[in-house]
């Protein structure tokens, strides 16, 4: 025991029990379950770009055992922390469409305030599938991002406020989904600090300090380590920023107009940006090359950020000289 050990001059260090996300325990876990007589409905939800394997669970009691309403579903999600002003709800419909995501009360952003105005949706809770097999009392949900307000509208709204001169230039963050080379991350963070990034992050990877980050960027710029895509959407995706993936097949960088506020997403060295994440992004940009199109992750991110800085400075110089430029592709907003 600790007392006896101390008396004998022995030193005990505290035990830290931590389970890596790649580890698995054998056997089925002991947990709550819903029997066939329960009226509770489970809701499994994910954000567009993620997967149901990373889905989160919440539950509610519907007013009817045979069906739930759209507002009941939205209240359940809102109570679990989903921001309905940023995301609209789609449920997985399996019978008429044979499997597709169906929007539910897309225009409702407050399930309580809009309860009297919304034409509620009815969601039947089938006891069995068309072939007679039993089904779980679960609704699968995917959350899609609502259309972003246009950049021009946001600036006009700011200009209407008596808050003094508006700052120009916007901001950007950069991160890697599923990174595998820690040294590359260190180099990327160094470049990000040099080129003016406002935040850094990793998704699905823990970062260990690297000698390649000679400026100690993560001590100078906010840095986030996110477990999965859901965590990115909920905690590290600023409301006013557009998501830009760096991957093959996108708009060539030489032709790309950087959004005023952007979050740039790079993928792992071997697999690139996951397809589900690509679909969730507002835009995709690719880097041209003369011979071989695949860049090191740190190099790709550095080229991208330098391009943003160079184009911003050219615009500033044109404005100083009174050269009138064309509007950007982001002026009308992006969904």
C-alpha angles and dihedrals in degrees: 000000000000094000094050091043092052090051089053092050095251120146122217123199119207115260115239113204110196127160117212115227089241093057122093131196118223121243132031118299123244107243146135117295136187117234124209093266097055118107093202116119120212118216117203112190140178137174122251106271094037132081136244088244085071092040123133127228132225132154144209141183111244120218088238128039090217099051145010129215129235092241091053089053093047092049090051092052093044090051088053091056104267112148104225091187088067102033137039125210129247123181125207108252114198109175114049095030096030088232125348142130113262121195116236120202091335095181095052113103098165115039092197101042093043096044095104095043102044123088095232121227123229118223111194115217104215118208092209141011122258089263091055097254118135120258132205120252090243135122116207114213135190119196116216124196116250120236113283120241112255118262092234092051091050092050092047090051091050092048090056091060119086093234103121129246116354120238114238133210104055122222140263141200130200134202146157128241113216097352116188105181113070094190090058089054091053091052091046092051090050092053091045091056092047093049098046108262115173097204140011129202148166126212117210094355135090115221123224118198111266132201087228088072094073094167094052090236097181089063091053103038126045108264127195131192108202124193097212146343093280089058090051093052094046102041112015107037109093112219094234097048130093121221117238121187121205107218145122117287098032132117109303110256092235089062098037122113109209115227113244089242115029143166111206118207124199127183137222121294095253107027103031123206112344114253092238090056092048090056091051095052125094093225143002124217127192131199119236121225139184099224117356120029101201115093131192108261094243092047093048092051092046093051090049094051093045089051090053092051094045094050092047091053092048089053091049091050091048090050091050090053092046095247109155111224132202122258118264128246088252095061093091095047130249129248 
